[in-house]
């Protein structure tokens, strides 16, 4: 049968956008509430759906043009659904952000080429799958969980037969605090202008902002995965 009558279990939900200079290639939410906020804060270049818009980073909610109703109601429905206690703890999906579009320029290099390849997404999804099944540990950050180098090195080799050097890992997964704070502030200001946005969104954004500022105070504006593992 092509379809299961009892439904199909969903273990991973991803949100992605075109973000050349801020977020890492993959990061997983700490819980369902933070997962909804990942979706709410994805930014991307304008699409053809938005007549007259071109190449701008948009806020709030990258798929706002596709929402048939009030944004606040839509977001509340997201929080209510994913936080529903009827979903067993061991059945809750991993919710995560994906960003295929980091550039060399944004990480101290030259040129606007991608920092990696689009086929690398197979590795990011492979990591999320293993996280969903509890097979891999991760590094906790204010924005969520990011992969450990040893795990990605193994997955790059086994999934796409590709070497994954440590310097590329450091560039992709170091937190550029000022960029993330600017993104956080952008979302906070934009959503404050909307009606009936759930307070949960602002609570999570504030929690993340406070954590990022603490990291910057301790380590400076660029925080490496090694520093994050130090706690």
C-alpha positions in Angstrom: 0.0 0.0 0.0 1.2 3.5 -0.8 -0.4 4.9 2.3 -0.8 3.6 5.8 -4.4 3.8 7.1 -3.2 4.6 10.6 -1.1 7.5 9.4 2.7 8.1 9.1 4.8 9.0 12.1 6.6 12.3 11.7 9.9 12.4 13.5 11.6 15.5 12.0 10.2 18.9 11.0 12.5 21.5 9.3 12.2 25.2 8.5 14.6 26.7 6.0 15.3 30.0 4.4 17.9 32.0 2.4 20.3 33.3 5.1 23.7 34.1 3.9 25.4 35.5 7.1 23.7 34.5 10.3 22.5 31.0 11.3 24.4 27.7 11.1 23.6 25.0 8.5 21.4 23.1 11.0 20.2 23.6 14.6 17.6 21.7 16.5 15.0 23.2 18.9 15.3 22.5 22.6 11.5 21.8 22.8 8.3 22.2 20.8 7.9 25.9 21.9 11.4 26.7 20.7 10.6 24.8 17.5 7.7 27.0 16.6 9.9 30.0 17.2 12.4 28.6 14.8 9.7 28.6 12.1 8.5 32.0 13.1 11.9 33.5 12.8 13.1 32.1 9.5 14.0 34.8 7.0 14.6 34.6 3.3 14.8 36.5 0.1 11.5 37.6 -1.3 9.6 35.3 -3.5 7.5 35.8 -6.6 4.4 35.6 -4.4 5.2 39.0 -3.1 4.6 41.3 -6.0 7.2 44.1 -6.3 9.5 42.6 -3.6 13.0 41.5 -4.6 15.9 40.1 -2.7 15.1 41.5 0.7 15.2 39.7 4.0 11.7 39.6 5.3 10.2 39.5 8.8 8.1 38.2 10.3 7.6 34.6 9.3 9.0 33.8 5.9 5.8 32.0 4.8 3.5 34.9 5.8 2.3 35.4 2.2 0.9 31.9 2.3 -1.1 32.2 5.5 -4.9 32.4 4.9 -5.7 34.3 8.0 -4.4 36.4 11.0 -0.8 35.7 11.7 -1.4 35.7 15.5 -4.1 33.1 15.2 -1.9 31.0 13.0 1.0 31.1 15.4 -1.2 30.3 18.4 -2.4 27.2 16.5 1.2 26.2 16.0 2.0 26.5 19.7 -1.2 24.7 20.7 -0.6 21.8 18.3 3.1 21.1 18.9 2.8 21.6 22.7 -0.3 19.3 22.9 0.1 16.9 25.8 -1.6 14.3 23.8 1.6 13.9 21.8 3.7 11.4 23.8 7.1 12.7 24.8 8.9 9.9 22.9 6.9 10.7 19.8 7.4 14.4 19.6 9.2 15.4 16.4 12.6 17.1 16.3 11.9 20.6 15.1 14.9 22.3 13.4 16.2 25.1 11.2 18.2 24.5 8.0 20.3 27.1 6.3 21.9 26.1 3.0 23.1 29.6 2.1 26.0 30.6 4.4 28.8 32.2 2.3 32.5 32.4 2.6 32.3 36.1 2.9 30.1 35.9 6.0 32.6 33.8 7.8 35.8 35.7 7.2 36.6 34.5 3.7 36.4 36.0 0.3 33.6 35.9 -2.3 29.9 35.1 -2.1 30.1 31.4 -2.9 28.3 29.0 -0.6 30.3 27.7 2.4 29.7 24.1 1.5 27.5 22.4 -1.1 23.8 21.9 -1.5 24.2 18.2 -1.3 25.5 18.6 2.3 21.8 18.8 3.3 21.8 15.0 3.2 24.2 15.2 6.1 22.1 17.8 8.0 19.0 15.6 7.6 20.9 12.5 8.5 22.0 14.2 11.8 18.5 15.2 12.6 17.2 11.7 11.9 19.7 10.3 14.4 18.9 12.9 16.9 15.2 12.0 16.6 16.1 8.4 17.5 18.4 9.4 20.4 21.5 8.1 18.7 23.6 11.3 18.9 24.5 13.9 21.5 24.7 17.6 20.7 26.0 20.9 21.8 23.5 23.1 23.6 23.4 26.8 22.7 21.0 29.6 23.3 19.4 29.1 19.9 19.2 25.3 20.2 21.3 22.2 19.7 24.1 22.0 17.1 26.1 18.9 16.0 29.4 17.8 17.4 32.3 17.6 14.9 33.0 13.9 15.3 29.4 13.0 14.4 29.4 15.2 11.3 32.7 13.9 10.1 31.4 10.4 10.3 28.1 11.3 8.6 29.9 13.2 5.7 32.0 10.1 5.1 29.2 7.6 5.3 26.4 9.5 3.6 28.1 11.5 0.8 31.6 10.1 0.9 33.1 13.5 1.5 35.8 14.8 3.8 34.7 17.4 6.4 37.7 19.4 7.8 37.5 21.0 11.2 38.1 24.5 9.9 34.9 24.3 7.8 33.0 23.0 10.8 34.2 25.9 13.0 33.2 28.4 10.3 29.8 26.9 9.8 28.9 26.3 13.5 30.6 29.1 15.4 28.0 31.6 16.6 28.4 35.1 15.2 26.6 36.7 18.2 26.0 40.2 16.8 24.4 38.8 13.7 22.1 36.6 15.6 21.2 39.4 18.1 20.3 41.6 15.2 18.1 38.9 13.8 16.5 38.4 17.2 15.8 42.2 17.5 14.4 42.3 14.0 11.9 39.6 14.8 11.0 41.1 18.2 10.3 44.5 16.7 8.4 43.1 13.7 6.1 40.9 15.7 5.4 43.6 18.2 3.6 45.4 15.4 1.3 42.5 14.7 -1.9 41.8 16.6 -2.5 39.0 19.1 1.0 37.4 18.8 1.3 34.9 21.6 3.6 36.0 24.5 5.4 32.7 24.2 7.2 34.0 21.1 8.6 37.1 22.9 9.5 35.0 26.0 11.6 32.6 23.9 13.3 35.5 22.0 14.2 37.2 25.2 15.6 34.0 26.7 17.7 33.5 23.6 18.9 37.1 23.6 19.9 36.9 27.2 21.8 33.7 26.6 23.6 35.1 23.6 24.7 38.3 25.5 26.1 36.1 28.3 28.1 34.2 25.7 29.4 37.4 24.2 30.4 38.7 27.6 32.3 35.5 28.3 33.9 34.8 24.9 33.5 37.8 22.6 31.5 38.3 19.4 32.4 34.9 17.8 31.9 31.8 19.9 33.3 28.5 18.7 31.8 25.0 19.2 34.7 24.2 21.4 34.0 27.1 23.7 30.3 26.2 23.8 31.3 22.7 25.0 33.2 24.3 27.8 30.0 25.5 29.2 
